[in-house]
Amino acid sequence: MYDDPDLFDALLPASGEQRSFYVALAQRQAGSVLELACGSGQLLVPVAGTGLACGVGLDSSPQMLDGARRRASAAGAHVDLIDGDMRDFDLGRRFSLVLVARNSLLHLSELEDFARLFQAVGRHLEPDGVLAFDIYNPSIPALARPTGERFDVMRVLATPYGELTVEATNDYDPASQVNRATWFISSATQRDAWTSQLHMRSIFPQELLSLLAANGFRLIRRDGDYAGSAFTGTSPRQVCQCRPIA
């Protein structure tokens, strides 16, 4: 999916709540914004459209960056787009807000990967800057699905594809906390027209606190959704705002 921004956007469009949350956060920080793993610009372009000093997006997929350029051009928004790895970048400037949105943080799997990311973010944050990210709150029943057993994910109507059906299989390794899922995407005329690997790590709520502290960050707020609901064990998401430890 990360090589096909149109398909990605058809299946996983940013919700109004997601856009509103990150736009409001950018306005509150009132400065330049860097989005890591910005993809096709679903969040970066609305944020840049608020008239902030600068919106910068970094992603390792040239195809997704092309999609972001098209989105920005259509919206009349100015964004700087950079092909790069969120574990290793040096832009030579600092930002009021750094975003890693919509589970993108979970594409990292090793502790060294997280350490490199947080070091890079720390080098790019203003003294009063905020790192914001959202990740899912792991569901043990969902992760415990039998390996290789297909289950339904979604069914959507999307231009220009028509009806798309997504099924998936899981292969969760409790030792690494990485789920090696496969998505099977079918159109109305072709079963399994696309197949996509989706490897994502789980980060459990208490583990997250230790991971941040070990890498020089502190959690200043964690909500259970984009609307600001209190985080609990049954919350669907961990919507987090962090600052470097002084």
C-alpha positions in Angstrom: 0.0 0.0 0.0 2.9 2.4 0.7 3.8 2.3 -3.0 0.3 3.3 -4.1 -0.9 6.5 -2.4 -4.3 6.4 -4.2 -5.0 2.9 -2.9 -3.8 3.9 0.6 -6.0 7.0 0.6 -9.0 4.9 -0.6 -8.6 2.4 2.2 -7.3 4.5 5.1 -8.5 8.1 4.7 -7.7 10.4 7.7 -10.8 11.1 9.7 -12.2 14.5 10.5 -11.3 13.9 14.2 -7.7 13.1 13.3 -7.4 16.2 11.1 -9.0 18.5 13.7 -6.8 17.1 16.5 -3.5 17.7 14.7 -4.6 21.1 13.2 -5.6 22.3 16.7 -2.3 21.1 18.2 -0.3 22.8 15.5 -2.2 26.1 16.0 -1.6 25.8 19.8 2.1 25.4 19.3 2.1 28.3 16.9 5.2 27.5 14.9 6.7 25.3 12.3 5.7 21.6 12.0 7.5 18.5 11.0 5.6 15.3 10.2 7.6 12.1 10.1 6.2 9.3 8.0 3.9 12.0 6.4 2.7 9.6 3.7 0.4 11.2 1.1 0.0 14.4 3.2 -3.5 13.6 4.6 -2.6 15.5 7.8 0.4 17.6 6.8 -1.5 19.5 4.1 -4.4 20.5 6.3 -1.9 21.6 9.0 0.1 23.6 6.5 -3.2 25.1 5.2 -3.6 26.9 8.6 -0.9 29.4 7.5 1.8 28.2 9.8 5.4 29.4 9.2 6.4 26.1 7.6 5.1 22.6 7.1 7.7 19.9 6.5 7.0 16.2 5.7 9.5 13.4 5.7 8.8 9.9 4.3 10.8 7.0 3.0 8.4 6.3 0.1 8.9 8.4 -3.0 5.4 7.3 -4.2 3.8 8.6 -1.1 5.7 11.9 -1.3 4.4 12.3 -4.9 0.9 11.8 -3.6 1.6 14.5 -0.9 2.8 16.9 -3.6 -0.4 16.4 -5.6 -2.5 16.9 -2.5 -0.7 20.1 -1.6 -0.9 21.5 -5.1 -4.7 20.8 -5.2 -5.1 22.5 -1.9 -2.9 25.5 -2.6 -0.8 24.6 0.4 3.0 25.1 0.7 4.8 22.1 2.1 8.5 21.0 2.0 8.7 17.3 1.3 11.8 15.2 2.0 12.7 11.6 1.2 14.3 10.2 4.3 14.3 7.8 7.2 12.7 9.0 10.5 15.5 7.2 12.4 18.2 9.2 10.7 17.7 12.7 9.5 19.3 16.1 9.9 17.3 19.1 8.6 19.5 21.8 10.2 16.6 23.5 11.9 14.1 23.1 14.8 10.4 22.8 15.0 7.6 23.7 17.5 5.8 20.4 16.8 7.0 17.0 15.5 4.2 14.5 14.5 4.4 10.8 14.0 0.7 10.1 13.4 -1.6 7.2 12.8 0.4 4.3 14.1 3.5 5.2 12.0 5.7 4.9 15.2 4.8 1.2 15.2 6.7 0.5 12.0 9.8 0.6 14.2 10.5 -2.7 15.9 13.9 -2.7 17.7 14.8 -0.7 20.7 17.7 0.8 18.7 15.3 2.0 16.1 13.3 3.9 18.8 16.5 5.3 20.3 17.6 6.7 17.0 14.2 8.2 16.3 14.0 10.0 19.7 17.5 11.3 19.3 16.7 12.7 15.9 13.5 14.2 17.2 15.3 15.8 20.1 17.8 17.5 17.8 14.9 19.1 15.9 12.6 20.3 18.7 12.5 23.8 19.9 13.1 24.1 23.7 9.3 24.3 24.3 8.5 22.0 21.4 6.2 19.0 21.5 6.4 15.5 20.0 3.0 14.2 19.3 2.0 10.7 18.1 -0.9 8.3 18.2 -0.7 4.5 18.3 -3.3 1.8 19.0 -3.8 0.4 22.4 -2.9 -3.3 21.9 -5.8 -5.7 22.1 -4.7 -9.2 23.3 -7.7 -11.0 21.7 -7.0 -9.4 18.3 -3.3 -10.3 18.5 -4.1 -13.8 19.6 -6.0 -14.7 16.4 -4.8 -18.0 15.0 -1.8 -17.5 12.6 -2.8 -17.6 9.0 -6.6 -17.5 9.6 -8.3 -14.8 7.5 -10.6 -12.3 9.1 -12.6 -9.4 7.8 -11.0 -5.9 8.1 -13.2 -3.5 6.1 -15.4 -3.0 3.1 -15.4 0.4 1.5 -16.7 2.2 -1.6 -13.9 4.3 -3.1 -13.3 6.3 -6.3 -12.0 5.0 -8.7 -11.9 1.5 -7.4 -15.6 0.9 -6.6 -16.1 -1.6 -3.8 -13.0 -2.8 -2.0 -13.0 -5.6 0.5 -10.0 -6.2 2.9 -9.2 -9.4 4.7 -6.1 -10.1 6.7 -4.1 -12.7 8.5 -2.0 -12.2 11.6 1.3 -13.7 12.7 2.0 -12.2 16.1 5.3 -12.9 17.9 5.0 -12.2 21.6 8.7 -12.2 22.1 9.3 -9.3 19.7 5.8 -7.9 20.0 5.7 -7.6 16.2 2.6 -8.6 14.2 3.5 -9.6 10.7 0.0 -9.2 9.1 -0.9 -9.6 5.5 -3.7 -7.7 3.9 -5.6 -9.2 1.0 -7.4 -6.5 -0.9 -10.1 -7.5 -3.4 -12.1 -5.5 -5.9 -15.5 -6.2 -7.2 -14.0 -8.1 -10.2 -10.8 -9.6 -8.7 -10.2 -11.4 -5.5 -6.9 -10.6 -3.9 -6.2 -7.9 -6.5 -3.5 -6.5 -4.1 -1.6 -8.1 -1.3 0.2 -6.0 1.3 2.5 -6.9 4.1 1.9 -4.8 7.3 4.4 -5.4 10.1 3.7 -3.4 13.2 5.0 -3.5 16.8 2.7 -3.3 19.8 3.6 -0.9 22.6 1.7 -1.5 25.8 0.7 1.4 28.0 3.1 1.0 30.9 5.9 0.0 28.4 5.4 3.3 26.6 6.3 5.3 29.8 9.6 3.3 30.1 10.4 3.6 26.4 10.0 7.4 26.6 12.0 7.8 29.8 14.8 5.6 28.5 15.1 7.9 25.5 15.0 11.3 27.3 11.3 12.1 26.9 8.4 12.6 29.3 4.7 12.1 28.6 2.8 15.3 29.3 -0.6 14.1 28.1 -2.2 10.8 27.0 -5.8 10.7 25.7 -7.8 7.6 24.7 -9.0 9.1 21.4 -8.7 12.2 19.3 -11.6 13.9 21.2 -9.6 14.1 24.4 -11.3 11.3 26.3 -9.4 10.0 29.4 -7.1 7.1 28.6 -8.2 3.8 30.1 -7.3 0.2 29.6 -10.2 -0.1 27.1 -9.3 3.0 25.1 -8.8 2.3 21.4 -5.8 4.5 21.1 -2.9 6.2 22.9 -2.9 9.8 21.7 0.3 11.2 23.2 2.1 14.5 23.7 5.7 14.5 25.0 8.5 16.8 25.7 12.2 16.2 26.2 13.3 15.7 29.8 14.9 18.9 31.0 
